[in-house]
Amino acid sequence: NKNLITIVLLIVAGIVILSYTNSTGFVTKSTRGVTTVEVSPTDVGSGDILLVGVKAGAKGYSNPLEIWKVDYADINDDGIYSESERRDNKVVDIKTAYCGPICTKDASGRSIIKYKVTTLKKGEYYVKTTDIGTGNKIKVYFDVV
């Protein structure tokens, strides 16, 4: 009986641990019902592939995903860019409605979009979408180096 209980507890512990990772190596957060977005790697060069992982929330997310370039309009008196003075520019729409040649699904149901960085200049960017269920905007940053 003690051996059976130990085996059952080990199986349960394994399931819990595996629920926080998946086969692509991304670490996921336990945010049921809310859209999550991840990018990998966070530093990409021209010609590299940016992987964008999207797990839709209970009511989905706005489509297409957008890539925006951070554009600081002004530097404050301390020589630091001011977030309130940003005039970001949308540079790319990534449609994910049909998971075709640039997109695959992993074991957790997350869409993995492969975006080849060819037209983006060096700088700071983010992938943006909105969780439809909560109305929250989701921004995940990366750099083109």
SEKOLGU-937073 format. One record per atom (N, C-alpha, C): residue in one letter; y negated, z negated, x. Coordinates in steps of 0.05 Angstrom, whole numbers, padded with zeros to 5 digits, always signed. Layout:
BEGIN
aYZX;...
END
This chain:
BEGIN
n+00024+00000+00016;n+00000+00000+00000;n-00025+00000+00017;k-00025-00016+00039;k-00049-00017+00056;k-00053+00010+00070;n-00031+00023+00078;n-00033+00049+00091;n-00045+00070+00072;l-00036+00069+00047;l-00046+00088+00027;l-00076+00084+00022;i-00084+00059+00020;i-00113+00053+00016;i-00129+00062+00040;t-00119+00058+00064;t-00132+00066+00088;t-00135+00097+00089;i-00115+00111+00082;i-00115+00141+00081;i-00136+00150+00061;v-00136+00139+00037;v-00155+00146+00016;v-00183+00141+00025;l-00189+00118+00038;l-00215+00112+00048;l-00224+00132+00070;l-00206+00140+00087;l-00212+00159+00108;l-00219+00186+00096;i-00204+00194+00076;i-00210+00220+00063;i-00237+00219+00050;v-00243+00198+00036;v-00270+00195+00023;v-00292+00195+00044;a-00288+00181+00066;a-00308+00181+00087;a-00312+00209+00099;g-00291+00224+00102;g-00292+00251+00113;g-00308+00269+00094;i-00303+00266+00068;i-00318+00283+00049;i-00347+00276+00049;v-00354+00251+00051;v-00382+00243+00052;v-00396+00255+00077;i-00382+00252+00100;i-00394+00263+00125;i-00397+00293+00124;l-00377+00307+00114;l-00378+00336+00113;l-00399+00346+00093;s-00406+00330+00073;s-00426+00339+00054;s-00454+00340+00066;y-00458+00329+00089;y-00484+00330+00102;y-00487+00352+00123;t-00465+00367+00128;t-00467+00389+00146;t-00452+00413+00134;n-00456+00436+00145;n-00441+00459+00135;n-00433+00477+00158;s-00420+00500+00153;s-00408+00516+00173;s-00429+00530+00191;t-00454+00532+00183;t-00474+00546+00199;t-00488+00528+00218;g-00482+00502+00217;g-00494+00483+00236;g-00520+00471+00226;f-00530+00479+00203;f-00554+00467+00193;f-00547+00439+00182;v-00565+00420+00186;v-00562+00394+00174;v-00577+00395+00148;t-00564+00387+00126;t-00577+00388+00100;t-00583+00360+00091;k-00604+00359+00074;k-00612+00333+00062;k-00599+00330+00035;s-00594+00306+00026;s-00583+00302+00000;s-00606+00301-00020;t-00614+00324-00030;t-00636+00326-00049;t-00626+00343-00072;r-00609+00331-00088;r-00597+00346-00110;r-00618+00354-00130;g-00616+00379-00139;g-00634+00389-00159;g-00660+00399-00149;v-00666+00397-00123;v-00691+00406-00112;v-00685+00427-00091;t-00701+00449-00091;t-00698+00471-00072;t-00703+00461-00044;t-00686+00469-00025;t-00690+00463+00003;t-00691+00489+00019;v-00709+00490+00039;v-00712+00513+00056;v-00711+00504+00085;e-00696+00519+00102;e-00694+00512+00130;e-00697+00538+00146;v-00708+00536+00170;v-00710+00559+00188;v-00697+00552+00215;s-00685+00573+00227;s-00672+00569+00253;s-00673+00595+00268;p-00681+00596+00293;p-00694+00574+00308;p-00723+00571+00300;t-00735+00550+00309;t-00763+00545+00302;t-00782+00559+00321;d-00772+00569+00344;d-00787+00586+00363;d-00773+00612+00366;v-00786+00634+00357;v-00773+00661+00358;v-00791+00680+00374;g-00779+00699+00386;g-00793+00720+00400;g-00792+00746+00384;s-00809+00765+00392;s-00808+00791+00379;s-00781+00804+00383;g-00769+00814+00361;g-00743+00826+00362;g-00720+00807+00356;d-00726+00780+00356;d-00706+00760+00350;d-00701+00759+00320;i-00679+00747+00313;i-00671+00742+00285;i-00679+00714+00277;l-00694+00711+00256;l-00701+00686+00244;l-00682+00682+00220;l-00667+00659+00220;l-00650+00653+00198;l-00665+00634+00179;v-00665+00642+00153;v-00678+00626+00133;v-00657+00618+00113;g-00652+00591+00111;g-00632+00581+00093;g-00645+00570+00068;v-00637+00579+00045;v-00649+00570+00019;v-00627+00561+00001;k-00629+00536-00008;k-00611+00525-00029;k-00628+00521-00053;a-00623+00535-00074;a-00638+00534-00099;a-00635+00507-00112;g-00657+00497-00123;g-00656+00472-00139;g-00644+00478-00167;a-00644+00458-00184;a-00632+00461-00210;a-00644+00483-00226;k-00670+00488-00224;k-00683+00510-00239;k-00691+00533-00222;g-00683+00533-00196;g-00688+00556-00179;g-00714+00553-00163;y-00722+00575-00151;y-00746+00576-00135;y-00760+00602-00139;s-00786+00603-00132;s-00801+00628-00136;s-00791+00649-00117;n-00790+00673-00127;n-00780+00696-00112;n-00801+00718-00112;p-00809+00730-00091;p-00797+00729-00065;p-00806+00705-00048;l-00790+00699-00027;l-00800+00680-00007;l-00823+00694+00007;e-00842+00678+00017;e-00865+00690+00031;e-00867+00679+00059;i-00875+00696+00078;i-00881+00687+00105;i-00911+00689+00108;w-00923+00666+00116;w-00952+00665+00119;w-00959+00659+00148;k-00980+00671+00158;k-00990+00665+00185;k-01012+00644+00182;v-01010+00623+00198;v-01030+00602+00198;v-01055+00613+00213;d-01077+00612+00200;d-01102+00623+00211;d-01124+00601+00209;y-01128+00588+00231;y-01149+00567+00232;y-01176+00581+00234;a-01193+00576+00215;a-01220+00588+00214;a-01240+00575+00232;d-01236+00550+00238;d-01256+00535+00253;d-01244+00513+00269;i-01257+00505+00290;i-01249+00482+00306;i-01270+00460+00301;n-01260+00435+00296;n-01279+00414+00291;n-01292+00404+00317;d-01310+00384+00316;d-01325+00375+00339;d-01308+00365+00362;d-01283+00356+00356;d-01265+00346+00376;d-01249+00368+00390;g-01254+00393+00382;g-01239+00415+00394;g-01211+00419+00382;i-01207+00406+00358;i-01181+00408+00344;i-01184+00425+00320;y-01164+00442+00315;y-01164+00458+00291;y-01164+00441+00266;s-01180+00448+00246;s-01182+00433+00222;s-01164+00445+00200;e-01145+00429+00190;e-01127+00438+00168;e-01143+00447+00144;s-01166+00433+00138;s-01181+00440+00114;s-01196+00466+00117;e-01198+00476+00141;e-01212+00502+00146;e-01193+00525+00150;r-01168+00522+00141;r-01149+00544+00145;r-01153+00566+00125;r-01150+00590+00134;r-01149+00614+00116;r-01124+00629+00122;d-01102+00619+00114;d-01076+00631+00120;d-01073+00658+00106;n-01057+00675+00119;n-01053+00702+00109;n-01024+00707+00104;k-01018+00717+00079;k-00990+00725+00074;k-00984+00751+00088;v-00962+00751+00103;v-00955+00775+00118;v-00929+00788+00109;v-00911+00774+00096;v-00885+00786+00088;v-00875+00773+00062;d-00864+00789+00045;d-00848+00780+00022;d-00819+00786+00028;i-00802+00766+00024;i-00773+00770+00027;i-00760+00765+00000;k-00751+00787-00012;k-00738+00785-00038;k-00710+00776-00035;t-00701+00756-00050;t-00675+00744-00047;t-00658+00746-00073;a-00667+00762-00092;a-00653+00763-00118;a-00625+00774-00115;y-00622+00794-00098;y-00596+00806-00093;y-00588+00800-00065;c-00568+00785-00061;c-00560+00777-00034;c-00545+00800-00021;g-00560+00819-00009;g-00548+00844+00002;g-00545+00842+00032;p-00552+00864+00046;p-00546+00866+00074;p-00560+00845+00092;i-00584+00835+00083;i-00598+00816+00100;i-00591+00787+00092;c-00574+00784+00073;c-00570+00757+00062;c-00540+00752+00057;t-00531+00728+00064;t-00503+00720+00058;t-00504+00692+00045;k-00483+00684+00033;k-00481+00657+00021;k-00462+00641+00038;d-00469+00615+00044;d-00450+00598+00059;d-00433+00582+00039;a-00417+00565+00050;a-00398+00549+00033;a-00412+00531+00013;s-00436+00523+00019;s-00450+00505+00000;s-00466+00520-00021;g-00465+00547-00020;g-00480+00563-00040;g-00508+00569-00031;r-00515+00562-00006;r-00542+00567+00004;r-00543+00596+00013;s-00565+00609+00007;s-00570+00636+00017;s-00580+00635+00046;i-00569+00651+00063;i-00578+00653+00091;i-00590+00681+00094;i-00616+00682+00098;i-00630+00708+00100;i-00636+00712+00130;k-00629+00736+00140;k-00634+00744+00167;k-00659+00762+00167;y-00680+00752+00181;y-00705+00767+00183;y-00710+00774+00212;k-00712+00800+00218;k-00717+00808+00245;k-00747+00808+00250;v-00755+00792+00270;v-00784+00789+00276;v-00793+00812+00293;t-00805+00832+00280;t-00815+00855+00295;t-00845+00859+00292;t-00856+00854+00268;t-00884+00859+00263;t-00902+00835+00266;l-00890+00811+00270;l-00906+00787+00271;l-00916+00783+00300;k-00942+00777+00302;k-00954+00772+00328;k-00950+00743+00335;k-00955+00736+00361;k-00952+00709+00370;k-00969+00691+00353;g-00959+00667+00346;g-00974+00648+00330;g-00956+00630+00314;e-00969+00614+00297;e-00956+00595+00279;e-00953+00607+00251;y-00929+00605+00240;y-00923+00617+00214;y-00908+00596+00197;y-00905+00602+00171;y-00888+00586+00154;y-00876+00603+00132;v-00852+00594+00124;v-00839+00606+00101;v-00847+00589+00077;k-00855+00602+00055;k-00865+00587+00032;k-00851+00596+00007;t-00845+00576-00010;t-00835+00582-00037;t-00843+00558-00055;t-00837+00560-00080;t-00842+00538-00099;t-00817+00531-00114;d-00810+00505-00115;d-00788+00496-00131;d-00796+00497-00160;i-00783+00513-00176;i-00791+00517-00204;i-00788+00491-00220;g-00768+00475-00215;g-00763+00451-00231;g-00785+00430-00227;t-00795+00427-00202;t-00815+00406-00196;t-00843+00418-00194;g-00846+00444-00188;g-00872+00456-00183;g-00882+00451-00155;n-00866+00437-00139;n-00875+00431-00111;n-00873+00456-00093;k-00894+00460-00077;k-00893+00481-00057;k-00878+00472-00033;i-00861+00489-00022;i-00845+00483+00002;i-00854+00501+00024;k-00861+00488+00047;k-00869+00503+00071;k-00853+00494+00094;v-00841+00513+00109;v-00825+00506+00132;v-00836+00523+00155;y-00846+00510+00176;y-00860+00522+00198;y-00842+00532+00220;f-00851+00554+00234;f-00838+00564+00258;f-00860+00578+00274;d-00854+00583+00300;d-00873+00596+00318;d-00861+00622+00329;v-00878+00642+00331;v-00871+00667+00345;v-00883+00664+00373;v-00865+00665+00393;v-00874+00660+00420;v-00873+00686+00437;
END
